[in-house]
Amino acid sequence: MTPRELDSPATLVWAVRLLLAEAVALVVLTAYLLVLDFTAEAGSIAVAVALTGFAAVAAVAVVFVARALARRSTHARGPAIVVQLFVIASGGFLLQTGTAWIGALLMVLGAGVGLLCVLPPTTRALGLD
């Protein structure tokens, strides 16, 4: 660990950890979608591949945002919050369409990580005070 990582506030450390957990979840989702792609009907393959590609790109983007936030980039907080808004929106969709417990979990996770990103210790660590 670098000295900079050692003196990071817990709010920043947990925001980065949870962003990385979201990236892992997106990788798992991408793998699941790949399995579905190989078993899809021929008529829906283009949409299935596009969705899988989107999930893979999203996983990479979240890793980059988490890495930038861990390095205390002042410009990383905005994208991290945008990612959380997408997580909250996805949770709201799941609440309405079926798997309510996963939707509620996503909404709480998105709100929690978003809150961690704007708390004063994180703001000071990013040099935005």
N, C-alpha and C positions, 0 to 999 in steps of 0.2 A: 504494500500500500504506500502511496505517496503521502507526504505530509499534508498535502491539500485534501486528500480523501479522509485523513485521520481527523481533521478539524471540521469536517462537514457536519452541519446540524442534522439531527435525527429526522427532521421533516424532509430534508432534501434526500437523505439516504433512502428513506422509505418511499418517497415519490419515485426515485429511480428504480428501486426493487420492484415496485408494483407495475411500473411501465414495462420492465423486463418480463414480469409474469404475464402481462397482457400480450407481449410479443410471443412468448412461448405458447399461449393459448391460440394465437393466430396461426402459428406453425402447425399446431395440432389440428386446427380447423382446416388448414390447407391440405394436410395429409388426408383427412377424412373426405374432403371434397375431391381429391384425386381418386380415391377409391370409388366415389360416386360417379366420377367422370368415366371411368372404365366400364361401369355398368349401366350408363345412361342410354336412352333410346337415341337413335341416329338423328331424329328431328330436333332434339334439345341439346346436342353436343356443343354447339357454338356458345350458347348461353352458359352452359356448365363450365366450359374452359375459361370463359371470360370472368366468371365469378371466382374460379380457383386462382386465376392470375391476379385478380384484385386482392384476394386474401393474402397471397404471397407478397405482393408489393406493399401491402399495409403492414405486414410483419416486419419487413426490412425497414420501412419508414419509422415504425415505433422503436426499433432498435437504435436507429440513428438519433431519434429525439432523446431517448434515454441516455445514450452515450454523451450527447451534447449537454444534457442537463447535469450529468455526473461530472463533466469537465467544467461546470459552472459557466457555460456560455450564457450571456445575458439574453441572447436571442432565442434560447431554447424554451423559455417558459411559455411563450405564446403558442407554439406548436404543441407543447405538452397539454395545454388546456384545450386546444382544438381537438386533440385525440380524445380527451375525456368527454367532450361534448358529443362526439360520435359514439362513444361507449354508452353514454346516457341515452342517446336516441335509439341505439340498438336495443338497450334494455326496455325502453318504452314500447318498442315494436313487439318484443317478445312478451311483454305483459299483456298486450292486446290480442296476440295471435295464438297463444297456447302455453308455452313453457314459462309460466308466471314466476316461478321461483328463480329461474336463471335470469329473467328480466330484472327482477328486484335486486338480485345480487349484482348484476352489471350496473344498475343505476346507483347503488350504494358505492360500488368500487369507483365509478367515474366521478361521483361527487366527492368521495374521499381523496382521491389522488388530485383532483382539481383544487380542493381545499389545501392539501399539503403544498401545492405549488405556489399558493398565494399567501401563505402564512408568513408573518414577519421574519422568522429565522431564515426561511428559504429566500425571501426577498433580499435580506442582508447578504446572504452567502453568494447570491448572484450579482451583487453590486447594484441593485435596483432601488435602494432606499433613498 
